[in-house]
Every structure is written in C-alpha cells, then in structure tokens.
Amino acid sequence: MAVRLPGQPGYDAATAVFNLTAPPTPAAAVVVSTVDEIREALEYARSFRLGVRVHTTGHASPTQRPMSSALLLKVRPSGPVEVDASRRVARVPAGTLWGAVAEAAAPFGLAAPHGSSGTVGVVGYLLRGGMSYYGRQLGVATNLVRAVELVTADGSLVRASAAENPELFWAIRGGGGGFGVVTSIEVELFPAAKVITGSAFWAGEHAPELLREWLRWSEDAPWEATTSLQIMNLPDLPEIPEVLRSGPVLSVDGAVLAVTEDGVPLAQAQADELLGRLRSVAEPVMDSWALTKPSAVLEAHMDPEDPVPIAGDHLLLTDLDSAGASEFLRVVGPGSGSPFISAGMRQLGGAYSVADPGGGALSSFAGRFAYSGAGLVVDDSSSAAVEEHCSVVRSALAPWDSGWTVPSFVENWRQPQRHLSDSSVGRVDAVRALVDPDGVFAGDVSPGASAGGLAGGSVGDTPVF
Ligand SMILES: Cc1cc2nc3c(=O)[nH]c(=O)nc-3n(C[C@H](O)[C@H](O)[C@H](O)COP(=O)(O)OP(=O)(O)OC[C@H]3O[C@@H](n4cnc5c(N)ncnc54)[C@H](O)[C@@H]3O)c2cc1C
C-alpha cells in the first residue's frame, strides 16, 4: 500500500475523477483493493488524525465536501464479478463498474439494475439509491441489494444483510454513506430476454408538442417502460453526429423490458405506443430505438465516457402540468438562451413510488419526474452562466418542486438536499454512531443525511474531515 502525498508521483492517479470541475485535494490518497490494504489505510489515517473518504470513480466528486484533512481511498476491484445464476445474485467486488456486471450477467439471460452509463461505480450508485431504466418495473435499485461487506472505522470486516446486522443493512441502503469502506456488494439480477431501447432525436422546433405528448403518455404509461426526455444543445465536436449539432434537439430515450421471449410482443406494442405518438408529431432526425439485447440499454442515453467539466442542478418534481411544461420550455427550451448542454427529466412513478417493506432507508422516490440540467464549464464565464441558470430554473420550477431529492442525481454538495424523512435521519445517525463513533467517515456523509449539522462542518463535537 503506497500512500501518495500532494506532488508525489501517483497522487494525481489516486485522486483522478470523472467531473473535471471538482478535482479533490485530499491530504493524502491511496489506491486499495484488499481488506488488509484498507485496514492499513485506516491505520495510517488514524496515526495522522485524518478523516477517511472513499471513491470508486469520483463520478460524484462535486457532491463531496472539500477533503483537505482526509485520506482518500480509491477502491479497485479485488477480483471479478461472480454470478450465482441459480439465486440470480451477482457478488460484485467494490471498485467494479456497472459495465462489468452487465457483461457477467448477460450469458445467463440476466440483467442488472444499472443506470444509463456502464462507467458508473456499482457501490456509489447503489448506496445512493440508483435510478435505472428498469426502475419503473423494479423500483429503486438499492432495493435489490442482498448483502454488503464493509470495513468499519475500527478495521472490522462486517457483513450486513437481512439476517446479519439488519439495522446497518437498512441504513446503508440509501442512508447517505459514512459507514465504512465497502469491499463487496451482492445485488439481485433479473431475467431479461430482450429490451426495446434507444434514443430518438427531433429538431428543437417540435419541442412543445413532443413534450406535451410525452407527458400525456407518462400519465398512465406501463411500468415496463422507463424513459427520459432531454433538450440538448450539443457542442460542435466531430464525435457528435452532425445532425445533432445544428441547433437544439429534443431526445426521448429509455427502455421497455421483456422478461421472457413470450413478453416481447407486449413490450414491442408498449414501445410502439410511445414512439408512434412521438413520431407522428414529426419525423426524428435520428432514431436508434430497436428490439435488442439488454446490454444496449447502457448506450441509449449516450452518456460521455471520458471525464468532462460539467456543473448542474437537480430537482424532484411532483408532477409537470401544462403550466409546468411551459415554464420548463421557457427556461431550457429552444430559444431560451439556456447555457445547458442538456436539461431534462427521468420518468419516475411505477415501482419507483412503492416503498419496499424489506428495503432500506431510501426505498422509493416521492416525485413523478427527476429533473436535471447541466452545462459545460470551461472558464469563469461559463461557470457563472451555468450557476446563474441553475437558479433561474429552480425559481421557474419551484411550484412543481417536491423539495425532495434523489441522492445519485444531486449535482453539488452545496445544493439543497432531502432524501430521507426526519425519523429515518435519526435512525441512520444512530447506526453511524455505533459503527463510526469517532466520525472518521463523517465527511463521506451526504449533506442532509445526518441530524448532526454536517453542513456547518461538525457532527456534535466531532469535526468533519
Ligand atoms: C455519466 C453518468 C451517468 C449517470 N447515470 C446515472 C443513472 O442513470 N442513474 C443514477 O441513479 N445515477 C446516475 N449517475 C450518478 C451516479 O450514480 C452517482 O454519481 C454515483 O454516486 C457514482 O458512484 P461512483 O462510485 O461511481 O462515484 P464516486 O464519486 O466514486 O462515489 C460516490 C460516493 O459513493 C461512496 N462510495 C463509493 N465507493 C465506495 C466504497 N467502496 N465504499 C464506501 N463508499 C463508497 C462514497 O460516499 C462516495 O463519495 C450518473 C453519473 C454519471 C457521471
């Protein structure tokens, strides 16, 4: 185990993140994969009185508080993903990315509750809830976690499941982090014969009608379908198809799941119902929706694969009536002058809104749409423009803002967050006090996920590292 200090070779690699606007600057950083390495790292942190932070990819770096008094552990997988096809469970070493789980599950006709990108880390996504394109059928992804193994602040390797340490198992599923360093996670897979997935793009001028149709369809859409709608202002880069670079475009992407081959005709009919309505508004300028294999869902949203400098905001909307749709278009639609590269909504409802009685601290989402909007930040002026526009959108959509947030969609630690009820916050805090009495991982707790006033820099008398 080689701890790297700022300026030393290896420090940059150990602190590399996906979002280039928020490079972390910990006091020290180390890449770990085994339990022994994690224990050694915790010992190091203790001897230098450092807090401990944990990264898989650093995808969420803007949501993490400054960590200048912390040791950052970048976790790399200690082995491959193991699939137990008879139990439909994948054992995933921490540090693994979702693409590897999808690949391991596919030969068994199984799929995983990943989000839109194969480069997202499994642990960070599942600990923060996880919103997948299967979510309206399967619910919040963390409900599919069957067991978590972690090294806690005192170096113990602890297993949490419904049968072992059930209170920790409850808290760690969506409770806001700060329990220890996860070393592996067991997640339920599900049968998936085929999906109809892809994205279709239309010229921005059709946005009002398309948005109206999509919202109408979403009122009683089948639970097998989970989609998103985005308005995009894509940069003039050669890797982006030319037809998408000539002005604002509206896209609708997502997935309709057919669990068995017998279910394919119904899934196709469900996809056709949505796409038929949208295609009758106008001919798409590009359209990749097709009946295909489940791993193609990871391509549908066309997320960037390489690190990008991006900043944005998120709201969980109760609903979006016609006045809301007009406001949405006024602030991020074509002609709005929005500096966002993308602004849109993931469709919730269905199983997302059903609390799981066996679930954890966060087992359902309270709104109908998860809004997010983000822009590229390349200099001070684009940074100011994006930040200012985040406020413009917040004000415009305030009447439809539920006040709740989806933890994995929060963009920045300074933005308002509310993932848990007050009683859940208290219950999660009680678990943290048991597994981390000295607050070693306190800085790793999502803002608002503790009653201890973390945003102010301390939990009771415990400093936040
Ligand atoms: C391109 C892109 C697409 C995305 N698509 C979706 C989507 O479709 N649905 C969705 O819900 N979210 C999505 N997200 C958000 C993503 O799920 C969150 O940013 C998530 O937190 C990333 O997890 P990570 O481990 O990769 O990131 P990291 O920044 O490395 O980790 C985030 C947090 O997770 C915790 N953590 C990570 N690893 C460990 C560990 N081993 N032990 C203990 N704690 C750990 C830490 O608290 C850390 O601060 C997307 C993000 C990007 C960049």
The ligand as an SDF file (V2000), in Angstrom:
LIG
                    3D

 53 58  0  0  0  0  0  0  0  0999 V2000
  -22.2320    9.6680  -16.9160 C   0  0  0  0  0  0  0  0  0  0  0  0
  -23.0520    9.4440  -15.6690 C   0  0  0  0  0  0  0  0  0  0  0  0
  -24.2670    8.7740  -15.7560 C   0  0  0  0  0  0  0  0  0  0  0  0
  -25.0280    8.5470  -14.6050 C   0  0  0  0  0  0  0  0  0  0  0  0
  -26.2250    7.8870  -14.7110 N   0  0  0  0  0  0  0  0  0  0  0  0
  -26.9630    7.6340  -13.6010 C   0  0  0  0  0  0  0  0  0  0  0  0
  -28.1990    6.9330  -13.6760 C   0  0  0  0  0  0  0  0  0  0  0  0
  -28.6510    6.5450  -14.7530 O   0  0  0  0  0  0  0  0  0  0  0  0
  -28.8710    6.7080  -12.5260 N   0  0  0  0  0  0  0  0  0  0  0  0
  -28.3890    7.1040  -11.3000 C   0  0  0  0  0  0  0  0  0  0  0  0
  -29.0350    6.8400  -10.2890 O   0  0  0  0  0  0  0  0  0  0  0  0
  -27.2300    7.7820  -11.2070 N   0  0  0  0  0  0  0  0  0  0  0  0
  -26.5200    8.0550  -12.3140 C   0  0  0  0  0  0  0  0  0  0  0  0
  -25.3290    8.7510  -12.2100 N   0  0  0  0  0  0  0  0  0  0  0  0
  -24.9110    9.2320  -10.9000 C   0  0  0  0  0  0  0  0  0  0  0  0
  -24.0820    8.1670  -10.1620 C   0  0  0  0  0  0  0  0  0  0  0  0
  -24.8940    7.0790   -9.8270 O   0  0  0  0  0  0  0  0  0  0  0  0
  -23.5370    8.7670   -8.8720 C   0  0  0  0  0  0  0  0  0  0  0  0
  -22.6450    9.8100   -9.1960 O   0  0  0  0  0  0  0  0  0  0  0  0
  -22.8230    7.7220   -8.0260 C   0  0  0  0  0  0  0  0  0  0  0  0
  -22.6200    8.2250   -6.7450 O   0  0  0  0  0  0  0  0  0  0  0  0
  -21.4970    7.3380   -8.6460 C   0  0  0  0  0  0  0  0  0  0  0  0
  -20.9030    6.3290   -7.9060 O   0  0  0  0  0  0  0  0  0  0  0  0
  -19.3350    6.0820   -8.0410 P   0  0  0  0  0  0  0  0  0  0  0  0
  -18.9720    5.0900   -7.0280 O   0  0  0  0  0  0  0  0  0  0  0  0
  -19.0110    5.8270   -9.4670 O   0  0  0  0  0  0  0  0  0  0  0  0
  -18.7820    7.5290   -7.7070 O   0  0  0  0  0  0  0  0  0  0  0  0
  -17.7940    8.0560   -6.5600 P   0  0  0  0  0  0  0  0  0  0  0  0
  -17.7630    9.5400   -6.7250 O   0  0  0  0  0  0  0  0  0  0  0  0
  -16.5170    7.3340   -6.6080 O   0  0  0  0  0  0  0  0  0  0  0  0
  -18.5400    7.6800   -5.2360 O   0  0  0  0  0  0  0  0  0  0  0  0
  -19.6650    8.3900   -4.7740 C   0  0  0  0  0  0  0  0  0  0  0  0
  -19.8170    8.1590   -3.2900 C   0  0  0  0  0  0  0  0  0  0  0  0
  -20.1270    6.7780   -3.0840 O   0  0  0  0  0  0  0  0  0  0  0  0
  -19.4800    6.3200   -1.9130 C   0  0  0  0  0  0  0  0  0  0  0  0
  -18.6040    5.1890   -2.2640 N   0  0  0  0  0  0  0  0  0  0  0  0
  -18.0890    4.8670   -3.4730 C   0  0  0  0  0  0  0  0  0  0  0  0
  -17.3760    3.7220   -3.3690 N   0  0  0  0  0  0  0  0  0  0  0  0
  -17.4280    3.3330   -2.0770 C   0  0  0  0  0  0  0  0  0  0  0  0
  -16.9180    2.2410   -1.3290 C   0  0  0  0  0  0  0  0  0  0  0  0
  -16.1700    1.2620   -1.8810 N   0  0  0  0  0  0  0  0  0  0  0  0
  -17.1900    2.1620   -0.0020 N   0  0  0  0  0  0  0  0  0  0  0  0
  -17.9380    3.1030    0.6020 C   0  0  0  0  0  0  0  0  0  0  0  0
  -18.4680    4.1600   -0.0460 N   0  0  0  0  0  0  0  0  0  0  0  0
  -18.2140    4.2690   -1.3740 C   0  0  0  0  0  0  0  0  0  0  0  0
  -18.7140    7.4790   -1.3180 C   0  0  0  0  0  0  0  0  0  0  0  0
  -19.5240    8.0950   -0.3350 O   0  0  0  0  0  0  0  0  0  0  0  0
  -18.5490    8.4120   -2.4850 C   0  0  0  0  0  0  0  0  0  0  0  0
  -18.4770    9.7640   -2.0700 O   0  0  0  0  0  0  0  0  0  0  0  0
  -24.5670    9.0000  -13.3460 C   0  0  0  0  0  0  0  0  0  0  0  0
  -23.3410    9.6820  -13.2570 C   0  0  0  0  0  0  0  0  0  0  0  0
  -22.5940    9.9090  -14.3980 C   0  0  0  0  0  0  0  0  0  0  0  0
  -21.2980   10.6610  -14.2610 C   0  0  0  0  0  0  0  0  0  0  0  0
  1  2  1  0
  2  3  1  0
  2 52  2  0
  3  4  2  0
  4  5  1  0
  4 50  1  0
  5  6  2  0
  6  7  1  0
  6 13  1  0
  7  8  2  0
  7  9  1  0
  9 10  1  0
 10 11  2  0
 10 12  1  0
 12 13  2  0
 13 14  1  0
 14 15  1  0
 14 50  1  0
 15 16  1  0
 16 17  1  0
 16 18  1  0
 18 19  1  0
 18 20  1  0
 20 21  1  0
 20 22  1  0
 22 23  1  0
 23 24  1  0
 24 25  2  0
 24 26  1  0
 24 27  1  0
 27 28  1  0
 28 29  2  0
 28 30  1  0
 28 31  1  0
 31 32  1  0
 32 33  1  0
 33 34  1  0
 33 48  1  0
 34 35  1  0
 35 36  1  0
 35 46  1  0
 36 37  1  0
 36 45  1  0
 37 38  2  0
 38 39  1  0
 39 40  1  0
 39 45  2  0
 40 41  1  0
 40 42  2  0
 42 43  1  0
 43 44  2  0
 44 45  1  0
 46 47  1  0
 46 48  1  0
 48 49  1  0
 50 51  2  0
 51 52  1  0
 52 53  1  0
M  END
$$$$
